[in-house]
Amino acid sequence: MKGMIIGPYWQGFKRSLVTYTRIPLKVDWSDDIKHIPAVCFLPWIGLVVGLLSAWPLWFDWSTSLQALVMLLSAVLLTGGFHEDGLMDSCDGLVGGWNKEQRLSIMKDSRIGSYAALSIWFSLTLKWLLLSELLQVIPDSFLGFVYTLSGWCVVHIVARFIPLVLMNTLDYVTMGQSKASSMIAKLNPSQWLVALAPCLLVGVLAFNLFDLILTFIFAAVLVFLMRLYLRKKIDGFNGDTLGASEQIGEIFVVLCLLVSYS
């Protein structure tokens, strides 16, 4: 009985881990195997990525080098999955003149000027903010706990944002898309699964007041994203979900820096 309850969650988590990271794991993709939608485990994947990419914190390196290697490790773990979405989105949303042209540009694998600018500013901002964050946190065991939980919550909350967009906007695409098979509307119990790591790790990284403020500002950020995507393409696609995750990472690192400062 216990296995029947836990099994679908474990299957959904494994599918999510294989889809959103480069971690080699054998998964049976048969439709007859009961599983919870893989997307509801996105914040849990963020926890895994945060924990595995935090290994430079164990070494007595400069904060700038620690931040750089942490970012590099996270990119290697995910295969640049979300970064690719950010670049495609900026090329299409900024460079296109209408909905059809924007979606067509996002399908193009070539990198345009807006893509190059977006990834440079995104990675540079994250590196500078993370370097500053590592400097302001005290060098102690408690400081290490704050740093580790903070780095994890960056990846957790950033991956919760695409779920909100996915469930409040219409999916749009041109032709076939790999992302379409992962789109799912979540029910209340699945929302609890997705929200759990945000709260559990969030209370370690923030004090309660700052955590509530972060959630409020995150809601405003998501609202503005929804308005922008409605205006540009009347919905969302896989690339814009990746872009929202990258924006979310920058936003949460900034919130942590303000909180600790």
N, C-alpha and C positions, 0 to 999 in steps of 0.2 A: 504493500500500500504506500509506504514511504517512497519507494522508488518510482511509483507511478506519479507521485506529486512532484518530486524533485527532478525526475527525468526530463520533462519538457523544458524546464528552466536550464538545465545543464546543456541540453542539445541546442537551445537558442543561444546560450553564451558561447559555445564552441563555434557555431556558425558565425557569430558576430566577431569572434577573435580571428578567425581565418579570413573573413571578409575585410576587416578594417586594420589588420596588421600583417606583417610578414612572418609571424610566428608559425613555424611548420607544425600543423596539427591535422591528424586524419579525421575527416568528418564524413559521415554518411548523409548525402544530400537527398535521399529518397523522400518523396512527398508523404509517404505513409508513416514516417516517423514523427511522432507528436513532438512539437517544439513551440516555444514561445517566440514571437517575432524577434529576429536578431537585432533589429534597430533599437529595441527598448533596453538593450544591454550596452549601448554606446557609452554612457557615462562610466560603466564598469570597465569598459575597454580603456577609457581615459585613466582610470585608476591603475590598471596594469601598465600602461605606457608611462605614466608618471613614476611609478615605483621602479621600473626597469631602467629608465633613463636618468634616474637620480644618482647613479653610482659615482659620478665625480665628486659628490659631496663628502665621500669617505676619504678623499685625498686633500692634503694641505696645499692646494693650488691657489693661485690668485682667483678672485671672484669672477673676473672677466673670462678667464680660461674655463673655469667651472661652468659658467653660463653658456659659453660657446659649445662645449662638449655635450652638455645636457640637451641643448637644442639639436645638435647633430644626431645624438642618440635617438631622440624622439622621431626625427625625420627618417632615420634608418629603420626604426621599428615599424613605422607606418608606410614606408615606401613613398613618402611625399604625397600621400593620398589626398589630404586636405589642401596642401600647398598647390597641387595641380588644379584643384577646383577654384582656388582663389585666382590663379593666373588666367584660367579660361574665362571666369566670370568677369574680370576686369576688362579683358579684351572685348568680350561680347557686350556687356552692359554699357560700357563707356564708348566703345568704338562703333557700335551698331546704331542705325538710324530708326529702325522699327523692330517690332517683336520678332518677325521672321528672320531678319538679318542678324539680330543679336543671338538668337538660338543657333543659327547657322555658323556664326563665328565661333561660338563655344564648342561646336563639334570639330572645328579645325584644330589639328594637333600642333600647328606651328605657333611659335611664341611671338606675340606682337609687342609693341613698345609699352602699352599699358600693363601687360602681363609682367614684363621685365621690371618696370617701375614698382608695381605692387609687391612683388616678391622681395625686392631689395628693401623697400621701406618696412615691410612686415617683419622680415628676419632681423633687420637692424634695430627696429623698435623693441622687439622681444629681447634681443641680446642686451641692449642698453638698460631696459627696465629690469630685466632679471639680474644683471650685474649690480645695479643699484640696490635691488632688494636683498641680494646676498650680503651686501656691505652693511646695511642698516640692522640686520638681524644679529643679535649677540652671538659670539662664538662660544657656545655652551651646549650641554646636552639638550636643554629645553629649546635653545635656539635651533638645534638640528631637527628636533621634532616639528617646530614651526616651519622650518624651511622645507622639509620633506612633505608635510601635509599641505603646505601652500603650493608647492610644485604640482602635487597630485590634484588639488582642487582646481588648478588652472585647466588641466586637461579634462577633468570631470565636468565642470560647469560649461566649458566651451563646447562639449559634445552634447549637452542637454539642449542648447540653443537650436541646433538643427531639428531636433524632435518637435519643438514648438512650431517652427516654420512648416514642417512636414504635415502637421496636424491642423494647421489653420489656413493653409493656402492650397490651391489646386496644383497638381503636377502637370508640367508642360514639357514637351520635348519635340524634336524633329527626328523622325525615323525611330530605329530601335535604340534602346539605352540599357546599359548594364545596371544602372541605378533603379530602374523600374521594378525589378524583382525584389528589391529591399524596402520599397515604400510600404508603410503600414500605418493605419490609424490605430492608436493605442486605446485600450479600455482602461477603466480606473485602476485595476490591479496591476496592469503593466506600467501605468504611470508611476505607481508606488515603487516598482522595481527600478525604474529610471531615476526617480527622485532620491532614493535611499542613499546612494553614495554622496550626493550633493550635500545632504544634511549631515551624514555621519562624519565625513572628512571636513566639511565646512566649519563645524563647531571646533575642530582642532586648529584650523588655519586662521580663523577670525574670532574675535569676541562676538557675542550675540548681536549687539547693536550694529557692528560693522557688517556682519553677515546679512542681517535684514536689509541694510542699506544697499549692499551689493546686489541682492535679489531684486530690489526695487529698481535700481538703475539698469540691471540686466533686462527687466521687463520693458523699460523705456527703450533700450537698445533694440530689442526684438520688435517692438512696435514700429520703430523707425525703419528697420529692415523690411518689415512686411509692407509698409507704405511704398518703399522704394521698389521692391520686387513687383508689387501690383502695377505700379506705373510703368516699369520697364518691360516685363514679360507676362503680366497677368497671372503670376504664380511662382513656382520654384522648379528647379531641376537639380540633378546631382551636383553639378558644379557650384551652384549657389549655396547648397548646403555645406560644401567644403569651405567656401569662402566665409560663411557665417561662423564656422568653427574657428577659423584663423582669426577673425575679428574678435571672437569670444576670448581666445587666448590672450591677446593683447589687452583686452578690457579687464580680465581678471588679474593679470599681473600688475596692471596699473592700480586696481583696487587694493591689492595686497600691499603695494608700495606706499600708497596713501595711508592705509591702516597702520602699518608698522612705523611709518615716519612720524 
